[in-house]
Amino acid sequence: MNKKEQDDGFLCGQMLLAMPNMEDPRFLRSVIYICAHSEEGAMGIIVNRRSEGIEFEELLEQLGLNDEKNQISLPIHQSSPPILIGGPVEPGRGFVLHSEDYFAKENTLIIDGGICLTATLDILKAIASGRGPDESLLALGYAGWAAGQLEDEIQANGWLNCKADSELVFGTDLKGKYDAALKKLGVSPGQLNSEAGHA
C-alpha cells in the first residue's frame, strides 16, 4: 500500500477484526485480510475459519489435478495447506494467499508486505508438486463489500483494523488469530464494546 492509499483511508493489506456486536454469524470473531479496497468497494479473505468438509488432497482430486500424471509430492518438511472458508461470496471459487516467492505473471496480485493473491489452478499444481510458495493458505469464497459499505460498517463500530503480518495471515493457530490480532492492537476483549471502529 502506498502513502496515498493510506491517506485516502483504504485498508489494502490490513486486517479487519469483527467486533463482538457482529450480528452476522458468518463473520463472528472473524479476522479478514483485505486484498483490495477502493472507492468501488472492498474484497478480503477470512484467515481464521477452517473448512471442515474437505482436505487439500480431496480438493485436488475434485479438480482433476491429482491423477497419474499429477501426483502430489509435497516436500517432507511441508504439510498440505489448510482449506479455509474465505467468505460467503462465491464459495465454490478458490483463492490462495501466499508469500511473494511465487509469482504468476498476469495472475498474481501483489497486495502489500510480501503477501500476494493468486486464484488460478496453476498455483494449486505448484503447491501439490512442491514448487509453490513457502507460505500459503487456500480459501474457498471471499468477503465482499459494495462501494462505501465497509466504511459504513466501520463507522457503525462493526470492525477494528490493524496492520497485517505473516503470522496473522499464515499462522496455523487459526483459533488464536483473533486474540493475537487484538493483542497487537493492545486491546482486550472486554474493552471492545466501547471502542471506536478503527485503530
N, C-alpha and C positions, 0 to 999 in steps of 0.2 A: 504494500500500500504506500502510495506516495503522500507527501505532506498535504497536497491539495485535497486528496480524498479524505484525510483525517480532518482537515479544517471544514470540509463540507458535511461532516458528521457521518460519513459512510463507514460501515463496520467490516469491510472485507478483511479476512484474515484474523478476525477476533472470535471470541467465544460468547455465545448467549447462554444464560442460565435462567431457567424458568423460576419465577417467584413462587412461593408457597400457595399464593392465591390463584394459581393457574387452574382454571376450571376444565380445560380440555385434557382428558386423561391421556391422550396421545403424547402430550408434552410434559407430563408430571415429572419433576426432577430431571428434566432433560438438559443436557449440555450439547449445544449445537455449534459446529464450526461453520462460520459464514464464508461461503465460497464466492458470492457475488452480491453486491449491494450498490444500487444506483437510484436515480430518480424514478426509474422504471419498475423497481421492486427489489426483492432480495431472494436468495436461494442459499440453503445451508444443509448440512448433513448432521443428524444426531449421532454422536460418537460414544454414547454410553448405554445403548439399548440393544442387547443381543437378540438376534432372531433364533428362536428355539427350534424352529421347524426344519432347518436344513444346514448341512455342513458343506465346506468348500468343495470336497470331492464329489458330493452329490450334485452340487450346482454345476460343476464341470460336466458331469455325465448328462444332466438335463440339457445342457447347451451343446452336447455332442463334441466336447473338447477333450474327453478322456476315453479315447478309443485306442486301438492297437498302434495307430500312427502317433498319437499324442499321449504318451504315458506320463503320469505325474512322477517327477523325480526331484522333489524338493531337497535342498541340501540338508544334511543331517542336523545342522545347528538351527535350521529354520522350520518352524511349525506352520501348519496351514493357517492362513489368516481367518479371524472370526468373521462371521457374516452378521452385520448389524441391520437393524431397522432404521434406515436413514431418514424416514419421514413418511407422511401419508400420501404424498403426491407420487404418481407413477410407481407403485410398489413392486411392479414387475421389472423395473429397469435397474441395472446395476451401476454403481458409481464407486470408483476407487480413489480414496485419498491416499497420497503417498509422498515419500521423500523425493527430492529433486534429482536423485541419481538415475531415475528413469524418466525419459522424455520421448514422446512420440510427436513428431512434427505435425502440426495442424490438428492434433487430437488431445494434447495435454495443455491444460490451463494452469499457468504458474500463478499462484494466488499470493502468498506472502510468507516470508520467513522460512523459505525452503520447502514449503508444502504445496503440492500440486494436486490437480484433479484430472483423472482420465476416465472416460466412460465407453471404452471400446473392448471388444473381445481380445484384442491383441495383448493387453496388459494381463488379462487372466491367463493367457497362454504363457506369457513370460514368467508370471509368478509360479505357475504349475511346473514349469521346466527349470526353475531355479535361476532364471535370468531377470527376475523382477526387481523392484526397488527394495532397499534394505528395510524400510518401514512402510507398512501399508495397512489399510483396513478397507473392507469391501462392504458397501451398504446397499440395501435394496430400497429404492424410493428416496425422496428428499423432502425437506420442508420448504415451502414457498410462500412468499408474500407479494401481494399486488402493490402497485405504486402507493407509497405513503402508509401502507398497512403496518409494517414493522415499526415505523416511527410512532404511529398512533398507539401501538401496543406497549412500546417502551414508555411513552408519556403516561399511559394508564397504569404504570407500575407492574407490567406483566413480565418484564425481563430485566436482568442485570447483564452487563457485558464486561469482559475482561480480556486482557491480551492472551493470545494462544501460545502454547509451547508444545514441543514434541510429545511430552509425557501426557498432557491433557488430550491431545489428538490421538496418539498411537498407543498409549499405555494400555496394558492388558487388564488392569483392575477397573473394569467398567463400572461396578457399583460404587467405587471410591472416587470417581471423577467429579461428581457433583460437589462433594465436600472439599475435595482438593482445590477446585476452582474457587469456592467460597473462601478457603484459607488464603489463596493467592490474593484475594481482594481484602483480606483482613476482616472478613465479616463472619459472624457466627449465625447459624440458622435462626436463633431466637431474635436477632436484630432485623431480619428481613422484612417483616410486616410493615415496618415504618420507614424502610429505606426508599430512597428515590430510585427510579428505574434505570439509572446509569452510573457507572463507576468513574 
